Amino acid sequence: MKKRLLALSTAVVLTAGLFAGCGANEETPSSESKSEAPAAQEDSKESSDTSSDNADASGELEAMSFAGDIVGQGVPALDNYVGHLEYGFNAIGSEFSIFNDNFNADTQTSNIQTIASSDYDGCMVFGFNAAAYSSISSTLQQGQVPFLFYDQIPTDESVIEALNKNEYYVGSVGVNPYDQGVMAAEDMLDAGIKTAMILGGSVGDVIHDGRTNGFTDTFEAGGGEVVAVARCSDPSEATAKEDDLLSANPDAEATYALTGDYAISALSALDNYSGREMVIYCSDITADALDLVKDGSIDVAYSGAALDTTIGVTLLYNAASGNKILDENGNPPMMDMIPTFKVTAELADRYNEVFFTGHPLDAETMKSLIGPDVTYQTYLDFFDNFSLETVTFGE
């Protein structure tokens, strides 16, 4: 399938040496890899390379094998992403293996090298390390593996321009973190809040930096004041850092937690201040934090980014099967329009149905975004008609 993508791509091949890549091997597979697939499946894949259609006579999609990179595991929000990836590829009849970077950039380099040297039909890359985008691109190009970035995606125009020249780059799918911060700030201002603190992950994290900047710019432009910011190199620091914020800023009205985990930590710190009132808003709600939204402990949450996994699955499958989706400018799409939902106590149960006990798209909806007739406009139309209240979801 990789050869088919190369033959049909309209992108310009990167000149030799534009990017450099290296690495060793480390894999934590969640399912059978392509190299272990039965011979009958391999025969089916070979025979289909002569066809422009990726469905068999029964209408089922051709089975392929994909890899996914994740920054780490053991954290609820990230484990949720892995679950949606596994579901997405399995729902369309393909195999999937996850590679765990263990929160280490060098491990990501090693994992990408392993993926590039294996026989995968495509790779989903969690783009937490912006400095590695070019080497990731080069390594996967050399391995002839179609790839896309999901959730944490490129924002630098020069990087995107270089990626667009790689015929194996499929696009990027994620949310705009700056806009997520804007949403939280606007809602706090509308609620009459004038002083706020921010608690989140390490400086340099693309998502957390974006949310911090979007919130700060908007809140201060609207007459509010961000009185303190605490960023944690590790989530285990969060409770102590929120405690420091509360102690140093006794008049602060609210905390904007950059993920659900940090919101839980903020509430834990608040337990040390009997009678202290503090409004908590957060992004990237987790299942545990959602219960706290439902009971009112967390006032408002913003989430839905996990939709980028199932959308990314369809985009990558299209490219691997010969229909590389291009935007109106002829480039791999930068789908940073994944909707962010405002989750209150009233919507908590519905959000749980779609993103935690289920998945944001059912198999039939995913398959409707796959095929030789699917275009960039198909995706735009899908987003225009997508809402938390009406979405179908898979079990």
C-alpha positions in Angstrom: 0.0 0.0 0.0 2.9 2.4 0.7 4.0 2.0 -3.0 0.5 2.9 -4.1 0.6 6.1 -2.1 4.0 7.0 -3.6 2.7 6.4 -7.1 -0.5 8.5 -6.7 0.8 11.3 -4.6 0.8 14.8 -6.1 3.2 16.2 -3.6 6.9 17.0 -4.4 9.5 14.6 -3.0 11.8 16.1 -0.4 15.3 16.7 -1.6 17.8 14.3 -0.1 19.2 15.5 3.2 16.4 18.1 3.9 15.6 16.3 7.1 17.7 13.9 9.2 16.5 11.0 11.3 18.0 8.3 13.5 17.0 6.0 16.4 16.9 2.6 17.9 14.0 0.2 18.6 11.4 0.0 21.4 7.8 -1.2 20.9 4.9 -1.9 23.2 2.3 -3.4 20.8 -1.3 -3.6 21.7 -2.2 -6.0 19.0 -0.8 -8.3 16.3 1.7 -6.5 14.0 1.5 -6.7 10.2 4.6 -8.9 10.0 2.7 -11.5 12.1 -0.5 -11.4 9.9 -1.6 -14.6 8.3 -0.5 -15.3 4.7 -4.1 -15.1 3.4 -4.3 -11.5 4.5 -1.0 -10.7 2.7 -2.2 -12.2 -0.5 -5.4 -10.1 -0.3 -3.3 -6.9 0.1 -1.1 -7.7 -2.8 -3.9 -8.5 -5.2 -5.7 -5.2 -4.3 -2.8 -3.0 -5.2 -4.0 -3.1 -8.8 -7.4 -1.6 -7.9 -8.4 1.9 -7.0 -11.1 0.6 -4.7 -10.2 -0.4 -1.1 -13.4 -2.5 -0.4 -13.9 -6.2 -1.2 -16.9 -7.7 -2.9 -18.8 -7.8 0.4 -18.3 -4.1 0.9 -15.9 -4.6 3.8 -12.7 -2.5 3.8 -9.4 -4.1 3.0 -7.6 -5.1 6.2 -4.3 -3.2 6.8 -1.9 -2.7 9.7 -1.2 0.6 11.4 1.1 1.9 14.2 0.4 4.6 16.7 2.9 6.7 18.7 1.8 8.1 22.1 3.8 10.3 24.4 3.2 8.0 27.4 0.8 5.7 29.1 -0.6 5.3 32.6 -2.2 8.7 32.5 -6.0 8.6 32.1 -6.2 11.2 29.3 -3.5 9.5 27.2 -4.8 6.0 27.9 -8.2 7.3 26.6 -6.5 8.3 23.3 -5.0 4.9 22.9 -8.4 3.3 23.5 -9.9 5.5 20.8 -7.1 4.6 18.4 -7.5 0.9 18.9 -11.2 1.2 18.5 -10.9 3.2 15.3 -8.7 0.9 13.4 -10.5 -2.2 14.7 -13.8 -0.7 13.7 -12.7 -0.5 10.1 -11.2 -4.0 10.1 -7.5 -3.2 10.5 -4.8 -4.1 12.9 -3.1 -1.6 15.3 0.0 -1.5 17.5 0.8 1.3 20.0 4.3 2.5 20.7 4.8 4.1 24.1 7.4 7.0 24.3 7.4 6.9 28.1 7.4 10.7 28.1 10.9 10.7 26.5 11.9 12.4 23.3 14.7 9.9 22.6 12.3 7.0 23.0 10.0 8.6 20.5 12.9 8.8 18.0 13.6 5.1 18.7 10.0 4.1 18.2 9.6 6.1 15.0 12.7 4.4 13.6 11.2 1.0 14.5 7.9 1.9 12.8 9.8 3.1 9.7 11.7 -0.1 9.4 8.6 -2.3 9.8 5.9 -3.1 7.3 3.2 -0.9 8.6 0.7 0.7 6.2 0.6 4.0 8.1 1.5 5.7 11.4 -0.3 8.1 13.7 2.2 10.3 15.5 1.4 12.2 18.8 3.3 15.4 18.1 4.4 16.3 21.6 8.0 17.1 20.6 7.9 20.0 18.0 11.7 19.9 17.7 11.4 16.4 16.2 8.9 17.0 13.5 11.5 17.2 10.7 13.4 14.1 11.8 10.1 12.2 12.2 9.1 13.2 8.7 12.5 12.2 7.2 12.6 8.8 9.0 9.0 7.8 7.9 9.7 9.0 4.4 12.7 6.8 4.2 10.6 3.9 5.4 7.9 4.8 2.9 5.3 4.9 5.7 2.3 7.3 5.4 1.9 9.3 8.6 -0.1 12.1 10.2 0.2 14.1 13.4 -2.7 14.0 15.9 -3.7 16.0 18.9 -0.5 17.9 19.3 0.1 19.1 15.8 2.5 21.5 13.9 1.8 25.2 14.1 5.0 26.7 12.7 4.4 27.7 9.1 7.9 26.8 7.9 7.6 23.4 9.5 4.2 22.8 7.8 5.6 23.9 4.5 8.5 21.4 4.8 6.1 18.6 5.8 3.9 19.4 2.8 6.8 18.5 0.5 7.0 15.0 1.9 4.7 12.7 -0.2 4.2 10.4 2.8 2.9 13.2 5.1 -0.9 12.8 5.2 -1.9 15.8 7.3 -2.5 16.8 10.9 -5.7 16.5 13.0 -6.2 18.2 16.3 -7.7 21.1 18.2 -6.4 24.7 18.4 -5.2 24.9 22.0 -5.1 28.7 21.9 -8.8 28.8 21.1 -9.5 26.4 24.0 -7.9 28.9 26.3 -10.0 31.7 24.7 -13.2 29.7 25.4 -12.4 29.3 29.1 -11.4 33.0 29.5 -14.5 34.3 27.8 -16.8 32.1 29.9 -15.0 33.2 33.1 -15.4 36.8 32.2 -19.1 36.2 31.3 -19.5 34.7 34.8 -18.1 37.9 36.3 -14.8 36.4 37.4 -11.9 39.0 37.4 -8.9 37.2 39.0 -7.7 33.8 38.0 -4.7 31.4 38.3 -3.5 28.8 35.8 -2.2 25.3 36.7 -0.8 22.9 34.1 2.0 20.9 32.6 5.5 21.8 31.6 6.5 24.9 29.7 7.2 23.9 26.1 4.2 21.5 25.8 2.5 22.7 22.7 -1.0 22.2 24.0 -0.5 23.6 27.5 1.4 26.7 26.2 -1.4 27.4 23.7 -4.1 27.1 26.3 -2.1 29.3 28.7 -1.5 32.0 26.0 -5.1 31.9 24.7 -6.5 32.2 28.2 -4.1 35.0 29.4 -4.5 37.1 26.3 -8.3 37.0 26.3 -8.8 37.2 30.1 -6.6 40.3 30.4 -8.0 41.9 27.3 -11.4 41.6 28.9 -10.4 43.3 32.1 -9.4 40.3 34.1 -6.1 39.6 35.8 -4.1 36.3 35.7 -2.5 36.7 39.2 -0.3 33.6 39.0 0.7 30.7 36.8 2.2 27.3 37.9 3.5 24.9 35.4 4.6 21.4 36.5 7.3 19.2 35.0 5.4 16.2 36.3 1.7 15.8 37.3 2.8 14.7 40.8 3.9 18.3 41.5 0.4 19.7 40.8 -1.2 19.5 44.3 1.8 21.2 46.0 2.0 23.9 43.3 -1.7 24.7 43.6 -1.3 24.8 47.3 1.4 27.5 46.8 -0.9 29.4 44.5 -3.7 29.4 47.0 -1.5 30.5 49.8 0.1 33.3 47.9 -3.1 34.6 46.2 -5.9 34.6 48.9 -8.2 36.8 46.8 -8.0 34.7 43.5 -11.5 33.7 42.4 -10.7 30.9 40.0 -8.2 28.3 38.7 -8.0 27.3 35.1 -6.6 23.8 35.1 -5.1 22.9 31.7 -6.2 19.2 32.0 -8.7 17.2 34.1 -5.8 15.7 36.1 -4.7 19.1 37.2 -8.2 20.1 38.1 -8.4 17.1 40.5 -5.0 18.2 42.0 -6.4 21.8 42.4 -9.3 20.4 44.3 -7.0 18.3 46.5 -5.1 21.4 47.4 -8.2 23.3 48.1 -9.1 20.8 50.8 -6.4 22.4 52.9 -8.3 25.7 52.9 -11.5 25.2 54.8 -14.2 27.6 53.7 -12.1 28.9 50.7 -14.2 29.3 47.6 -12.6 28.7 44.3 -14.1 28.3 40.8 -12.5 25.5 38.8 -12.5 25.4 35.0 -10.5 22.8 33.1 -9.6 21.5 29.6 -9.2 17.9 28.5 -11.7 16.3 30.9 -10.9 12.8 32.2 -13.4 10.2 33.4 -12.6 10.9 37.1 -12.8 14.6 36.6 -16.1 14.2 34.7 -17.7 12.9 37.9 -16.6 16.1 39.6 -18.2 18.2 36.8 -21.4 16.2 37.4 -21.4 17.0 41.1 -20.4 20.6 40.6 -16.9 20.5 42.1 -15.5 21.4 38.7 -17.7 24.2 37.3 -17.0 23.9 33.6 -14.8 21.6 31.4 -13.8 21.9 27.8 -13.0 18.7 25.8 -13.6 16.5 22.8 -10.1 16.4 21.4 -10.2 12.6 21.3 -12.3 12.9 18.2 -9.1 13.7 16.4 -8.1 10.0 16.8 -11.0 8.5 14.9 -10.9 11.3 12.2 -7.2 10.7 11.9 -7.8 7.0 11.4 -10.0 7.6 8.4 -7.6 10.2 6.9 -4.7 7.8 7.2 -6.6 4.9 5.8 -7.7 6.9 2.8 -4.0 7.8 2.0 -2.8 4.2 2.6 -5.4 2.9 0.2 -4.5 5.4 -2.5 -6.9 8.3 -1.9 -4.7 10.9 -0.3 -6.9 13.8 0.9 -5.7 17.3 -0.1 -7.2 20.6 0.9 -8.3 23.4 -1.4 -4.6 24.4 -1.9 -3.5 20.9 -2.9 -1.8 20.3 0.5 -2.3 17.6 3.1 -5.0 19.1 5.3 -4.3 20.9 8.6 -7.5 19.8 10.4 -7.3 22.0 13.5 -11.0 22.4 13.6 -11.8 19.5 15.8 -14.7 20.9 17.9 -14.2 21.6 21.6 -17.3 21.0 23.7 -18.3 23.0 26.8 -19.2 20.3 29.3 -21.3 21.3 32.3 -23.1 19.1 34.8 -26.1 18.9 32.5 -24.1 17.4 29.6 -21.8 15.2 31.7 -23.7 12.0 31.1 -23.9 12.5 27.4 -20.2 13.3 27.2 -19.5 10.1 29.1 -21.5 8.1 26.6 -19.7 9.5 23.6 -16.1 9.7 24.8 -15.6 7.3 27.8 -18.0 4.4 27.7 -18.3 4.7 23.9 -16.4 6.3 21.1 -17.2 9.5 19.2 -17.9 7.7 15.8 -19.5 4.4 15.1 -18.1 2.1 12.5 -20.5 3.1 9.8 -19.8 6.8 10.2 -16.1 6.1 10.0 -16.6 4.1 6.8 -18.6 7.0 5.3 -15.4 9.0 5.5 -13.4 6.4 3.6 -13.3 5.6 -0.1 -12.3 6.8 -3.5 -15.0 9.5 -3.6 -14.2 11.0 -0.3 -12.7 14.5 -0.5 -11.6 17.3 1.8 -15.1 18.8 1.4 -16.5 15.5 2.8 -14.7 16.2 6.1 -15.8 19.9 6.1 -19.4 18.8 5.7 -19.0 16.3 8.5 -17.7 18.9 10.9 -20.5 21.3 10.0 -23.1 18.6 11.1 -21.3 17.3 14.2 -22.6 18.0 17.7 -22.3 16.4 21.0 -26.1 16.1 21.2 -26.6 14.4 17.9 -23.4 12.3 17.3 -23.7 8.6 16.8 -21.0 6.7 18.7 -19.5 3.2 18.8 -19.5 0.8 21.7 
